[in-house]
Amino acid sequence: MVINKALLATAVLATIIIIMARPTVQTTVYITNHLSQKILIVHCRSKDDDLGAHAVAVGATIHWSFGQSLFGETLFWCKLAVQDKRISFVAYEQGIDIMGDWFVRDDGVHGNGSPYFLKAAWTRP
């Protein structure tokens, strides 16, 4: 049996690339509505995934899980809206924001750090 070395090398390289490109670490991001009696509209996306717009009731949490890129490029950003106010912020950036827990309050989005910190404030369009 004759084996084409170039074809075999290409197949091995393609397999290695596929294995390396697969996400390995699962991460979950949480956004909780702590507004005073207001529905929060949350629309998050990454370069590859649009999670769509969701209405989040007071006290409720929206969350999603994803695999991190082996190349360190995972990034999700979100647009939030309530009545006439808006916020855009990075909800997860691989290697930067590792907590992934966000609390939306009347003054803006707070991160779950020690202590809590204001990540982004509301703006009016």
MOBELWO-V238929 format. One record per residue. RES is the residue in one letter. SS is DSSP state (H for helix, E for strand, C for the rest). D_LAST is the distance of its C-alpha to the last C-alpha in Angstrom with 2 decimals. Layout:
# MOBELWO-V238929
res->RES ss->SS d_last->D_LAST
res->RES ss->SS d_last->D_LAST
This chain:
# MOBELWO-V238929
res->M ss->C d_last->69.83
res->V ss->C d_last->67.96
res->I ss->C d_last->64.47
res->N ss->C d_last->62.21
res->K ss->H d_last->60.99
res->A ss->H d_last->58.04
res->L ss->H d_last->56.85
res->L ss->H d_last->57.35
res->A ss->H d_last->55.45
res->T ss->H d_last->52.51
res->A ss->H d_last->52.47
res->V ss->H d_last->52.62
res->L ss->H d_last->49.80
res->A ss->H d_last->47.59
res->T ss->H d_last->48.33
res->I ss->H d_last->47.46
res->I ss->H d_last->44.11
res->I ss->H d_last->43.26
res->I ss->H d_last->44.29
res->M ss->H d_last->42.35
res->A ss->H d_last->39.12
res->R ss->C d_last->39.17
res->P ss->C d_last->36.88
res->T ss->C d_last->39.09
res->V ss->C d_last->37.08
res->Q ss->E d_last->35.08
res->T ss->E d_last->31.90
res->T ss->E d_last->29.78
res->V ss->E d_last->26.20
res->Y ss->E d_last->25.28
res->I ss->E d_last->21.99
res->T ss->E d_last->22.79
res->N ss->E d_last->20.77
res->H ss->C d_last->21.78
res->L ss->C d_last->19.16
res->S ss->C d_last->20.77
res->Q ss->C d_last->21.44
res->K ss->C d_last->18.23
res->I ss->C d_last->18.09
res->L ss->E d_last->16.13
res->I ss->E d_last->15.08
res->V ss->E d_last->16.21
res->H ss->E d_last->16.39
res->C ss->E d_last->18.54
res->R ss->E d_last->20.49
res->S ss->E d_last->22.91
res->K ss->C d_last->24.41
res->D ss->C d_last->26.87
res->D ss->C d_last->25.43
res->D ss->E d_last->22.45
res->L ss->E d_last->22.71
res->G ss->E d_last->20.61
res->A ss->E d_last->18.19
res->H ss->E d_last->19.83
res->A ss->E d_last->19.46
res->V ss->E d_last->20.82
res->A ss->C d_last->22.45
res->V ss->C d_last->22.82
res->G ss->C d_last->25.48
res->A ss->C d_last->25.42
res->T ss->E d_last->25.08
res->I ss->E d_last->24.16
res->H ss->E d_last->26.13
res->W ss->E d_last->27.40
res->S ss->E d_last->30.25
res->F ss->E d_last->30.97
res->G ss->E d_last->33.56
res->Q ss->C d_last->32.93
res->S ss->C d_last->33.90
res->L ss->C d_last->37.19
res->F ss->C d_last->35.71
res->G ss->C d_last->32.99
res->E ss->C d_last->29.96
res->T ss->C d_last->28.33
res->L ss->E d_last->24.55
res->F ss->E d_last->22.01
res->W ss->E d_last->18.27
res->C ss->E d_last->15.95
res->K ss->E d_last->12.47
res->L ss->E d_last->12.13
res->A ss->E d_last->10.32
res->V ss->E d_last->11.55
res->Q ss->C d_last->10.88
res->D ss->C d_last->7.36
res->K ss->E d_last->6.94
res->R ss->E d_last->6.99
res->I ss->E d_last->9.74
res->S ss->E d_last->11.57
res->F ss->E d_last->15.16
res->V ss->E d_last->18.70
res->A ss->E d_last->20.60
res->Y ss->E d_last->23.93
res->E ss->E d_last->25.45
res->Q ss->C d_last->29.19
res->G ss->C d_last->31.05
res->I ss->C d_last->28.10
res->D ss->E d_last->26.52
res->I ss->C d_last->29.45
res->M ss->C d_last->28.69
res->G ss->C d_last->26.25
res->D ss->E d_last->25.71
res->W ss->E d_last->22.24
res->F ss->E d_last->21.59
res->V ss->E d_last->18.24
res->R ss->E d_last->18.40
res->D ss->C d_last->16.58
res->D ss->C d_last->15.87
res->G ss->E d_last->14.91
res->V ss->E d_last->17.05
res->H ss->E d_last->20.65
res->G ss->E d_last->23.31
res->N ss->C d_last->26.85
res->G ss->C d_last->28.73
res->S ss->C d_last->31.35
res->P ss->C d_last->29.78
res->Y ss->C d_last->26.35
res->F ss->E d_last->23.69
res->L ss->E d_last->19.96
res->K ss->E d_last->18.67
res->A ss->E d_last->14.88
res->A ss->E d_last->12.89
res->W ss->C d_last->9.83
res->T ss->E d_last->6.53
res->R ss->E d_last->3.80
res->P ss->C d_last->0.00
